[in-house]
Amino acid sequence: MGIFGFSHGYVHGTDIPHISDVWEYIIGFTITTLGLHVIRAVGGLLILEEKSGRKHLRALGAVTSFIGIYLLLRLKSEPLGMGILAM
C-alpha cells in the first residue's frame, strides 16, 4: 500500500509544473485526499457494525486485490500510458 501511495503521489506531483496556481492545486488535492480517507474509514467502521461486516470487508479487499493484479497484467502487455484506463 505504501508503494502505491508513493507512486500515486509522485504521478500527481509531476502534474504540478503544468498548473498555473500550484498552491491551489496542493490545497485542493490535500483536502480531497483527506475527505476520501475519512469517508473510507467511516464506511469501514459502519460495515464492521453489521453481523457479517468483517466477511464483507475481506471480500472487498480480495476484489480490490484481483483488480490490482488484473491492471498490473494489463500494464505488462501495454506500454505505460493512459491506454490501460481505456478498457
C-alpha positions in Angstrom: 0.0 0.0 0.0 2.9 2.4 0.8 4.4 1.8 -2.7 1.1 2.6 -4.3 0.7 5.7 -2.2 4.2 6.9 -3.1 3.7 6.2 -6.8 0.3 7.8 -6.8 1.6 10.9 -5.1 4.6 11.1 -7.5 2.3 11.0 -10.5 0.1 13.8 -9.2 3.3 15.7 -8.2 4.5 15.6 -11.7 1.3 17.5 -12.8 2.2 20.5 -10.6 4.6 22.2 -13.0 1.8 22.3 -15.7 -0.6 24.2 -13.4 -0.7 27.9 -13.0 -1.6 28.1 -9.3 0.5 25.5 -7.5 -0.8 26.2 -4.0 -4.4 25.9 -5.1 -3.7 22.5 -6.6 -1.8 21.3 -3.5 -4.5 22.5 -1.1 -7.3 21.1 -3.2 -5.6 17.7 -3.6 -4.9 17.5 0.1 -8.5 18.3 1.1 -9.8 15.8 -1.4 -7.4 13.1 -0.2 -8.3 13.7 3.4 -12.1 13.6 2.6 -11.7 10.3 0.7 -9.8 8.8 3.6 -12.4 9.9 6.2 -15.2 8.5 4.0 -13.4 5.2 3.6 -12.7 4.9 7.3 -16.2 5.8 8.4 -17.6 3.4 5.7 -15.4 0.6 7.0 -16.5 1.2 10.6 -20.2 1.2 9.6 -19.7 -2.1 7.7 -18.0 -3.7 10.7 -21.1 -2.9 12.8 -23.0 -5.4 10.7 -23.2 -9.0 11.8 -21.2 -10.2 8.7 -19.3 -7.0 8.2 -15.9 -8.5 8.7 -16.6 -11.0 5.9 -17.8 -8.2 3.6 -14.6 -6.2 4.2 -12.5 -9.2 3.5 -14.4 -9.8 0.2 -14.0 -6.2 -0.8 -10.2 -6.4 -0.1 -10.0 -9.6 -2.2 -11.9 -7.9 -5.1 -9.6 -4.9 -4.9 -6.5 -7.2 -4.9 -7.8 -9.0 -8.0 -8.5 -5.8 -9.8 -4.9 -4.6 -9.0 -3.4 -7.8 -10.3 -5.5 -7.5 -13.5 -4.3 -3.9 -14.0 -0.7 -5.0 -13.5 -1.0 -7.7 -16.0 -2.6 -5.3 -18.5 0.3 -2.9 -17.8 2.8 -5.6 -18.6 1.1 -6.1 -22.1 0.8 -2.3 -22.8 3.3 0.5 -22.7 3.0 3.0 -19.9 0.3 5.5 -20.6 -3.4 6.1 -20.2 -4.3 3.2 -22.6 -4.7 0.9 -19.6 -7.6 3.0 -18.4 -9.5 2.8 -21.7 -10.9 -0.6 -21.2 
